[in-house]
């Protein structure tokens, strides 16, 4: 995922699971130090600090 214009606002990744499906893990490779996780109705869940390699 990338942005063509850095001033266009935050990047978002929306995952939609249908038929009561669930997932056990999600791997994100990013240059940002943290991400925010929101729920189905955009309610805030948690801020995750990403590991530095």
N, C-alpha and C positions, 0 to 999 in steps of 0.2 A: 504494500500500500504506500503510495506517495502522493504528495500534493504538488500541483503545478505552480501554485502561488502560496508562499509561506504565510501571507497575511490573510488568507481566506478562512481562518478559524481552525478549530481542532479537527484532526482526523478521527473518524469513528469506524469501528468494525462492528457490524450488527450480525449476530448469529441467531437464526430462527430455527428452532427444533419443533417438528410437527409430530403428531400422534404420540404424545407423552414420551418422546425419545429423550435420552440423557447422554451426557458425555462425561468422561472421567478426567480428562486433562486437555489443556490448551497450551500450546507453545507459541510465544510471540517473540520475534526478533526485532528489536527496535533500538534506536539511539536515544530515546527519552529515558530519564531516570525512574519514572513511575507512571502508572496508568490508573484510571478510575474504572471501577466495574459498576454497572447499573443494571437493573432488572428489566423485566418485560414492559413495565409501565414507566420506565426511565427513573425509577426510584434508586437512590444511591445505596450501594452495598458496602464497598470497601475500596481503599486505595492500596495498590500493590507496588512495593519498591522492587525494581528489576535488578537482577544480579549483574555485577560488572565482571566481564571476562578478561 
